[in-house]
Amino acid sequence: MDNQYQKFQGHVLRILEPATVGDKLSKFCDYSLSILVILNLVAVTLESVPELEQRFKEAFYFFEVFSVIVFTIEYLARIWSAPAKRPIVKGNHSAHSRWSYIKSFYGLIDFLSIMPFYLQAFFPGLDLRVLRTLRLIRILKLNAYNSALEDLFGAIMEEKRSFLTTLYIFIVAFVMSSSLIYFAEHKVQPEDFRSIPDAMWWTIITLTTVGYGDVSPVTVVGKCIAAFTAIFGVTVVALLTGIVANSFNAQMDRRKIIFEDQVRTALLDGFLDSEEEVTLDELRKKFGMSKLQADALIEHVKQTKSENS
């Protein structure tokens, strides 16, 4: 009985987790949840238009109820099946595995995606605009099926030293420019530069080269500070962008090398069997490579192997 229970838990977890090659049911679940998340984002966006909210208020409400029911079932199913992800050993109980999921990044996102509805239901006096904004957190549920955010944070962590050094320089420039522009412009523009924190708005807009133009220096000293801030901002932002871009490229190069090594290992017997093709396809999806890229690498390895033999 226990084996059947655990087997069913594993089956549920397999369906909820990102699909592997050939798992049609899990893939259907992935696509369905992703489409539902996207439709929720569209609904929340359209609901912010007063005319549409009044006209389709009932439709928006029933769609939200349906979405919350689905997301709640998914959340509870993930909690229940969490022990299947980590084999239970001595000292590691089901409750521990479930709690690990609940406090994990994805667990918190799943909880926050349904929380606004229940808050509104139990506390009807809360600001609806705030609750609608919280519902947009559902977009992060897509991260379970896409590694974009993980790749970004991974790229930053790999170049952490360079990134933090450049960020430190940016912060120093931000604080100094805010202070200097305040002392230069406060007397002639007391409303726009009332304090250093108020001046920080102008500084961040100038450093990031956005330049709204809502606040501009009028004194000679202020204009000189603005010119220095703008030039320095272009340099630092370019450095930050370059660091992340280079780290991304290095990640992709490493993934290609790993994929090529796996292809070479699989081609030791001269051909790829069905099991090896499935393994390579799973690795391709994990690395975020297109099928065209993977096929080109496989063909390259085959040609190199035939030329060397």
C-alpha positions as CSV (number, residue, x, y, z in Angstrom):
1,M,0.0,0.0,0.0
2,D,2.8,2.4,0.9
3,N,4.6,1.6,-2.4
4,Q,1.4,2.4,-4.4
5,Y,1.0,5.7,-2.4
6,Q,4.6,6.8,-3.1
7,K,4.3,5.7,-6.7
8,F,1.2,7.9,-7.1
9,Q,3.0,10.8,-5.4
10,G,5.9,10.4,-7.9
11,H,3.4,10.2,-10.8
12,V,1.7,13.5,-9.7
13,L,5.1,15.2,-9.2
14,R,6.2,14.0,-12.6
15,I,3.2,15.6,-14.2
16,L,3.7,18.9,-12.4
17,E,7.4,19.2,-13.0
18,P,8.7,20.4,-16.4
19,A,8.1,17.7,-19.0
20,T,10.8,15.3,-20.1
21,V,11.0,14.1,-23.7
22,G,8.1,11.9,-24.7
23,D,6.0,12.7,-21.6
24,K,2.8,14.0,-23.3
25,L,0.7,14.3,-20.1
26,S,3.3,16.4,-18.3
27,K,3.9,18.5,-21.4
28,F,0.1,19.1,-21.7
29,C,0.1,20.2,-18.0
30,D,3.1,22.6,-18.7
31,Y,1.5,24.2,-21.7
32,S,-1.9,24.5,-19.9
33,L,-0.5,26.2,-16.8
34,S,1.7,28.5,-18.9
35,I,-1.2,29.6,-21.1
36,L,-3.4,30.1,-18.0
37,V,-0.7,32.3,-16.5
38,I,-0.4,34.4,-19.7
39,L,-4.2,34.8,-19.9
40,N,-4.2,35.9,-16.3
41,L,-1.7,38.6,-17.1
42,V,-3.8,39.8,-20.0
43,A,-7.0,39.7,-17.8
44,V,-5.3,41.8,-15.0
45,T,-4.1,44.3,-17.6
46,L,-7.4,44.7,-19.3
47,E,-9.2,44.8,-16.0
48,S,-7.3,48.0,-15.2
49,V,-9.2,49.8,-18.0
50,P,-12.3,51.2,-16.4
51,E,-14.6,50.8,-19.4
52,L,-13.6,47.1,-19.8
53,E,-13.9,46.4,-16.1
54,Q,-17.5,47.7,-16.0
55,R,-18.5,45.9,-19.2
56,F,-16.9,42.5,-18.4
57,K,-16.8,42.6,-14.7
58,E,-18.6,39.3,-14.2
59,A,-16.5,37.6,-16.9
60,F,-13.3,38.8,-15.2
61,Y,-14.5,37.6,-11.8
62,F,-15.4,34.1,-13.0
63,F,-12.1,33.7,-14.9
64,E,-10.3,34.8,-11.7
65,V,-12.2,32.2,-9.6
66,F,-11.4,29.5,-12.2
67,S,-7.7,30.5,-12.2
68,V,-7.5,30.5,-8.4
69,I,-9.1,27.0,-8.2
70,V,-6.6,25.6,-10.7
71,F,-3.6,27.3,-9.1
72,T,-4.8,26.2,-5.6
73,I,-5.1,22.6,-6.7
74,E,-1.6,22.8,-8.3
75,Y,-0.2,24.4,-5.1
76,L,-1.7,21.7,-2.8
77,A,-0.7,18.9,-5.2
78,R,2.9,20.2,-5.2
79,I,2.9,20.3,-1.4
80,W,1.5,16.8,-1.2
81,S,3.9,15.3,-3.8
82,A,7.0,17.1,-2.5
83,P,8.3,14.0,-0.6
84,A,8.6,12.2,-4.0
85,K,11.3,14.7,-5.0
86,R,13.5,13.9,-2.1
87,P,13.8,10.3,-1.1
88,I,12.8,9.9,2.6
89,V,15.8,8.7,4.6
90,K,16.4,8.5,8.3
91,G,15.7,11.8,9.9
92,N,14.1,13.2,6.8
93,H,10.3,13.0,7.0
94,S,7.5,14.0,4.6
95,A,6.7,17.1,6.6
96,H,10.3,18.3,6.1
97,S,10.1,17.8,2.3
98,R,6.8,19.6,2.1
99,W,8.1,22.5,4.3
100,S,11.2,22.8,2.1
101,Y,8.9,23.3,-0.9
102,I,6.6,25.8,0.8
103,K,9.5,28.1,1.8
104,S,11.4,27.6,-1.5
105,F,11.3,30.3,-4.2
106,Y,8.8,28.5,-6.4
107,G,6.7,27.6,-3.3
108,L,6.4,31.2,-2.3
109,I,5.5,32.3,-5.8
110,D,2.8,29.7,-6.0
111,F,1.4,30.9,-2.7
112,L,1.6,34.6,-3.6
113,S,-0.2,33.9,-6.9
114,I,-3.4,32.7,-5.1
115,M,-3.1,34.9,-1.9
116,P,-4.7,38.1,-3.3
117,F,-8.0,36.3,-4.1
118,Y,-8.3,34.9,-0.6
119,L,-7.3,38.2,1.0
120,Q,-10.0,39.9,-1.0
121,A,-12.5,37.2,0.0
122,F,-11.8,37.4,3.7
123,F,-10.9,41.1,3.9
124,P,-13.2,42.9,1.4
125,G,-12.1,46.3,2.6
126,L,-8.6,46.0,1.2
127,D,-7.5,48.2,-1.7
128,L,-8.4,46.3,-4.9
129,R,-5.7,48.0,-6.9
130,V,-3.0,46.6,-4.6
131,L,-4.5,43.1,-4.9
132,R,-4.6,43.4,-8.7
133,T,-0.9,44.4,-8.7
134,L,-0.1,41.4,-6.5
135,R,-1.8,39.1,-9.0
136,L,0.9,40.1,-11.6
137,I,3.3,38.0,-9.5
138,R,1.9,35.0,-11.4
139,I,4.2,35.9,-14.3
140,L,7.0,34.4,-12.1
141,K,5.3,31.0,-12.3
142,L,6.5,30.8,-15.9
143,N,10.1,30.7,-14.5
144,A,9.4,27.0,-13.6
145,Y,9.3,26.3,-17.3
146,N,11.9,28.8,-18.4
147,S,15.4,29.2,-17.0
148,A,15.8,32.9,-18.1
149,L,15.9,34.4,-14.6
150,E,18.2,31.6,-13.4
151,D,20.5,32.2,-16.3
152,L,20.6,36.0,-15.5
153,F,21.4,35.5,-11.8
154,G,23.9,32.7,-12.7
155,A,25.7,35.1,-15.1
156,I,25.8,37.8,-12.4
157,M,27.1,35.4,-9.8
158,E,29.8,34.1,-12.1
159,E,31.1,37.6,-12.6
160,K,30.2,38.7,-9.1
161,R,33.5,40.4,-8.3
162,S,33.5,42.5,-11.5
163,F,29.8,43.2,-11.2
164,L,30.0,44.3,-7.6
165,T,33.0,46.5,-8.3
166,T,31.3,48.3,-11.1
167,L,28.1,48.6,-9.1
168,Y,30.1,50.1,-6.2
169,I,31.5,52.7,-8.6
170,F,28.0,53.4,-9.8
171,I,26.7,53.9,-6.2
172,V,29.6,56.2,-5.4
173,A,28.9,58.3,-8.5
174,F,25.2,58.3,-7.6
175,V,25.7,59.6,-4.1
176,M,28.3,62.2,-5.1
177,S,26.3,63.5,-8.0
178,S,23.2,63.8,-5.9
179,S,25.0,65.7,-3.2
180,L,26.9,68.0,-5.6
181,I,23.8,68.8,-7.7
182,Y,21.8,69.6,-4.6
183,F,24.3,72.2,-3.3
184,A,24.6,73.6,-6.9
185,E,20.9,74.0,-7.6
186,H,19.1,74.1,-4.3
187,K,19.1,77.9,-4.0
188,V,17.9,78.6,-7.6
189,Q,15.5,75.6,-7.8
190,P,14.3,75.0,-4.2
191,E,11.2,73.1,-5.4
192,D,13.0,70.6,-7.6
193,F,16.1,70.2,-5.4
194,R,14.6,70.4,-2.0
195,S,17.0,67.9,-0.5
196,I,19.6,65.3,-1.4
197,P,17.0,62.5,-1.6
198,D,15.0,64.6,-4.0
199,A,18.2,65.2,-6.1
200,M,18.7,61.4,-6.3
201,W,15.8,61.2,-8.7
202,W,17.5,63.5,-11.2
203,T,20.8,61.6,-10.6
204,I,19.5,58.1,-11.3
205,I,17.7,59.3,-14.4
206,T,20.9,61.0,-15.7
207,L,23.2,58.2,-14.8
208,T,21.1,55.6,-16.5
209,T,20.9,57.9,-19.6
210,V,17.1,58.0,-19.6
211,G,16.9,61.8,-19.3
212,Y,13.2,62.6,-18.8
213,G,14.0,66.3,-18.8
214,D,11.5,67.1,-16.0
215,V,14.3,68.5,-13.9
216,S,17.3,70.2,-15.4
217,P,20.2,72.2,-13.9
218,V,20.3,75.9,-14.7
219,T,23.5,77.1,-13.0
220,V,26.9,76.8,-14.7
221,V,28.2,74.5,-11.9
222,G,25.1,72.4,-12.1
223,K,25.4,71.9,-15.9
224,C,29.1,70.9,-15.4
225,I,28.0,68.3,-12.8
226,A,25.2,67.1,-15.2
227,A,27.7,66.7,-18.0
228,F,30.1,64.7,-15.9
229,T,27.2,62.6,-14.5
230,A,25.9,61.8,-18.0
231,I,29.3,60.8,-19.4
232,F,30.1,58.7,-16.3
233,G,26.7,57.0,-16.5
234,V,27.2,55.9,-20.1
235,T,30.5,54.4,-19.1
236,V,29.3,52.5,-16.0
237,V,26.1,51.3,-17.5
238,A,28.1,50.0,-20.5
239,L,30.4,48.2,-18.2
240,L,27.6,46.5,-16.3
241,T,25.9,45.5,-19.5
242,G,29.2,44.1,-20.9
243,I,29.9,42.1,-17.8
244,V,26.5,40.4,-17.9
245,A,26.7,39.9,-21.7
246,N,30.2,38.3,-21.5
247,S,29.1,36.0,-18.7
248,F,26.1,34.9,-20.8
249,N,28.3,34.2,-23.8
250,A,30.7,32.2,-21.5
251,Q,27.7,30.2,-20.2
252,M,26.6,29.3,-23.7
253,D,30.1,28.4,-24.8
254,R,30.4,26.0,-21.8
255,R,27.1,24.5,-22.5
256,K,28.1,23.8,-26.1
257,I,31.3,22.2,-25.0
258,I,29.4,20.0,-22.5
259,F,26.8,19.1,-25.2
260,E,29.6,18.2,-27.7
261,D,31.3,16.0,-25.1
262,Q,28.0,14.2,-24.5
263,V,27.6,13.7,-28.3
264,R,31.1,12.4,-28.7
265,T,30.5,9.9,-25.8
266,A,27.2,8.8,-27.4
267,L,28.9,8.4,-30.8
268,L,31.7,6.1,-29.5
269,D,29.9,3.1,-31.1
270,G,29.4,5.0,-34.3
271,F,25.6,5.9,-34.1
272,L,23.0,7.3,-31.8
273,D,20.4,4.9,-30.5
274,S,16.9,6.1,-29.3
275,E,17.9,6.3,-25.7
276,E,20.9,8.4,-26.5
277,E,18.8,10.7,-28.6
278,V,16.3,11.2,-25.8
279,T,19.2,12.0,-23.4
280,L,20.7,14.5,-25.7
281,D,17.3,16.1,-26.4
282,E,16.7,16.5,-22.6
283,L,20.2,18.1,-22.3
284,R,19.4,20.4,-25.2
285,K,16.2,21.6,-23.5
286,K,18.0,22.0,-20.2
287,F,20.6,24.2,-21.8
288,G,18.0,26.2,-23.7
289,M,19.4,25.3,-27.1
290,S,17.3,25.2,-30.2
291,K,16.9,21.9,-32.1
292,L,18.7,23.6,-35.1
293,Q,21.7,24.4,-32.9
294,A,21.8,20.9,-31.4
295,D,21.5,19.2,-34.8
296,A,24.3,21.4,-36.1
297,L,26.6,20.5,-33.2
298,I,25.8,16.8,-33.7
299,E,26.6,17.0,-37.4
300,H,29.8,18.8,-36.6
301,V,30.9,16.1,-34.2
302,K,30.0,13.4,-36.8
303,Q,32.0,15.2,-39.5
304,T,35.0,15.7,-37.2
305,K,34.9,12.0,-36.1
306,S,34.7,10.8,-39.7
307,E,37.7,13.0,-40.7
308,N,39.8,11.8,-37.9
309,S,39.0,8.1,-38.5
